[in-house]
Amino acid sequence: MIHVLLAAACSVLVFVLLKLARARGVDVAQAVTWNYLAASVLCALLLRPPMASLQHPDAPWGPLLALGVLLPSLFIVMAFAVREAGIVRTDIAQRLSLLLSLAAAFVFFGEQPGPVKLAGLALGLVAVLCILLRPVGATPLHPRALPALLTVWAGLAVVDVMLKKIAAAGTPSGASLQVSFVIALLCMLLWQGSRALRGQTRFTLRNFGAGLLLGALNFGNILFYVMAHKALPSQPAVVFASMNIGVVVLGTLVGAFGFGERLSRLNWLGIALAVVAIALITLAPLITLRLAPLF
């Protein structure tokens, strides 16, 4: 499970970098731009994705283009949410996008909503409410912090749906990531170029270096997650659950104890419910199989 731990650590370190960016004088938008340069190069070198499927007339270019625009947009929103709402809430909003992905699977992909998954979905919704509530006496959130958290929550579920559509068209995951990273990089370069021409930003080595580090961690999360699945090919649900629960727990510890983010007892209850919800949803087939003899 070392690969799962490394993937979770990379994921949380992305949030830490976003949290520290402003204090270190880093332009987040520029860093996100160079992040996609690093991620696309590492993807090409380490995953060596097969690109032949994209030459097919039925290649899913619509979802791929949408993904290329959506990914950097969500990254910018996520950076704002981390800064204004904290690592803990943003991290859990990201992981609990699983709830909306599950609902989409029921509606668009014909997945059957078993009782265990429905229980996980219900617990997850309660967890969202508990986590979003602020402790009494805490500093008020920025007015756009809550919309940013909800955008992260819903946006990542849309990303998951796009990836499912791309996979259903027969495009390998590595190829879809490679193309999405390149499209995201091109979109961000156009935006940063226009910002520079208007005098709103200037390209610096600090932003470039921060972006490359961000991209290395972002891709590291993906790479170690893929390696975890290869190490445990017969247990994909266990890997998925371990990854998500690990990120929630590690992100909570870093946010609460590393950055002093205040959490009430209700918030801690919500975090515990989120862990249980993720476990129920991802391990539902195994749980149902174990419980079947009892009924």
N, C-alpha and C positions, 0 to 999 in steps of 0.2 A: 504493500500500500504506500510505499515511499513516493511513487509517482503522483498519487492522489494528494499527498501532503505538499509536494512541491508545486502542483497545479494550484492548490488552494492558497499557498503562500504567495505565488506570483499574482493571483487575482487580488488579494488583499493589499499587496504592495503597490498595485496600480492605484488603488484608492488613497493610499498614503501619499504617493507622489502628487496626486491631484489635490489633496488636502494641503500640502506644503507649497504648492506652486506659487501662489500669490506672495507668500511671505519671502520666497526666494527670488522674487522678481522674474518669474517665468510667465510668458504669454501662453496661456493654456491652448488657445486656438492654434498657435504655431506649433506647440509641442504635439498636439493631436495630429497635425499635418505630417510632421516627420516621423511620428509613431507609425503611420501607414507605410512610409518608405522602409523603415526597419522591418515591419511585419511582412511586407510583400517580398523583400529580399530573403529573409529567413525562411519564409514559406517555400519559395522556389528552391533554395539550397538544401533544406532539411527534409521537406515532405516530397519534393519532386512530383508535384501533382500532374496526372495525365490530362492534357488539355485537348486531346483529339475529340472528345465528346462535344466540345463547344463548336466544332465545325459542322455539326449536324444541322440541317435546316430547322429542326424542331427544338434547338437549344433554347433554354428558358431565359432569354436575354432581358425580358421585361422584369421578372423578379430579381435578376442579378443587378440590373441598373438600379432598381428600387433599393436593394440591399446596400449598394455602393453609396447611395445618398443617405440612407437611413442610419448606417453605422456611425459615420462621423458626426451626424447631427445629434444622435443619442449620446455620443461621447462628450460633446460640449455641454449638453444638458446635465449629464451625470457629474461632470466636474463642478457645475454650479450647485447641484444638489449636495455633493460631498462638502463643499465649502459652507453652505448655508444650513443644511439639515444634519450634517455629520456623516461619518463613515458608517455607523451602525445602521441608521435608517436607510441610507442609500444602498448599502450592501444587501439588506434584507428585501428592499423593494426589487432589487435586481433578481434575487433568488426566488422570490415569490411570484415573479412573472410566470413561473411554472403553473400557477393556478389558471391564468388566462390561456396559457398554451393548452392546458388540459381541456378547458371549455371549448377551445377552437377545435381540438381533436374530436370532441364529441359531435360538434356541429358540421365541420367541413371534411373530416377524414373518416367518419363512420366508426370511430372507436366506441366500444360499449362502456357506459358508466357503471361499473360495478360498485357494490356498497362500500368497499374499502376506499376506493378512489373518491367516492362522494363524501365519505367521512373526512378524508384528507382535505378535500376542497373546502368543506364547511369550516374545519379547524383553521385552515389557512386564511380564510376571510376574516375570522375572528382575530387571528394573529395580526393581520394588517391593521385592523382598528386599534388594537392594544398598543402596537408599536408606534403608530402615528401620533398618539396622544402625548403631549409634552408634560414633563413633571411640573408640579405646582411651584411657582417662583422662578422657573427657568427663563432665560432670555428669550423674548418672542422671536419666532422664526421670521425670516425675510418673507414678505407677502407672496413672492413667487416660489418659495421653497416647496410648499405642498404641491402646487401644480407640477413642479419639476420632478418630485418623487413619483407622482402618478404617471407622468410622461415616461419616466424610466421603466416603471412597472408595466405599462401598456405597450411601450415601444419595443421592449425586448421580447414580449410575447409575439408581436408582429414579425420581428426578426426570425423567431422560431418557426412561424407559419411560412415565411418566405423560404427558409431553409428546407422545410418539408416539401414545399412545392418544387423546389429545385432538385431535391433528391428524387422525388417521384418522377421527374423528367429523365432520370438516369444520369445526372451529372454527379461525378464523384465529389465528395465533400472538400477534398484538397483543392480541386479545380475551382469550385465555387468560392472558396476562401481567397484563392489567389486573384481571381478576377475582381471580387468585391473589394479587396485591399487596393488594387491598382485603380479602380474607379474612384474609390474614396480618396486616394492620394491626389488624383487629377482634380477632383472637385475642390478639395481643400487648397491645392496650389492656386487654382483660379481665384478662390476667395481671398487667400492671403496676399496674392499679387494685387488685387483690387484694393485691399486694405492698405498695403504699402504705398500704392500710388496716391491714395487719399491722405497719406500721412498719419494713419491710425496705428501703424505698427512699423517696426523695422526688423529685418532679419538679423539675428545675433547667434553667436556660437553657443551661448547659454541655452537659448530656446532649442537650437538644433540638438545639443547634447541631451537635454531633458527629454526631447521627443524620441531620440534613439533609445534611451533607457526605458522610456514608457513603452515603446514598441517591442523591445526585447522582453519585457515582463508580460506584455499583452500576448505576445506569441508564445512565450514560455508556458503560460496558462494553457493554451491550446495544445502545445506539443506534449507536455507532461500528461494532459488528460487523454490524448490519443495513445500515449505509451501505456497508461494505466489500463485502457481497454484492451490493448494488445497483450498485456501481462495477465489479464483475467478475462479471456475471450468468452467464457461461458457465464460470466456474471455481470452483464452490462448494467443491470438495475442497481446492483450493489455499488458499482463504481460511481454511477450517477448520484445515488443517494449520499455516498460517502463524500463526494466532492462538494455537493451543495451544503450538506450539514457542516462539513469542515470549514467552508468559507463563512457560513453564518457564525459559527462559534469563534473562529479566529478573528473575523472582522469585529465581532462584539468585544472581544478582549482588547484588541488594539484600540478601538474607538473609545471604550470606557476607561481603560487604564493607561493607554498611551497618550490620548488627547483629552482626557477628562470630560468626555461627553456624558451629561447627566441622564440617568435612566431611572424611572420610577419602578415601583414593584409591578405595576400593570405592564410597563414596557418589558420587564424581565419575563413576565408571564407570557407576553406576546412572542418573545424570542423562543421560549420553550415550546410554545404551541407551533411556531413556525418549523422548528426542528422535527416535531412529531408529524406535522402535515407533510413535509417533504418525504419523510420516511414512509408514511402511509401511501402516498401517491406513487412513489418510484418503486416501492417494494410490494405493491398491491398483488401482483400475480403470485409471488412467493407466500405472502400472508394468506391469501385465499386458498392456496393449495394446502397449507398447513392446517387451516381451520376446517377444510371440507369434511374430514372424517367425524367432526363433532356434530354435524347437522344431518 
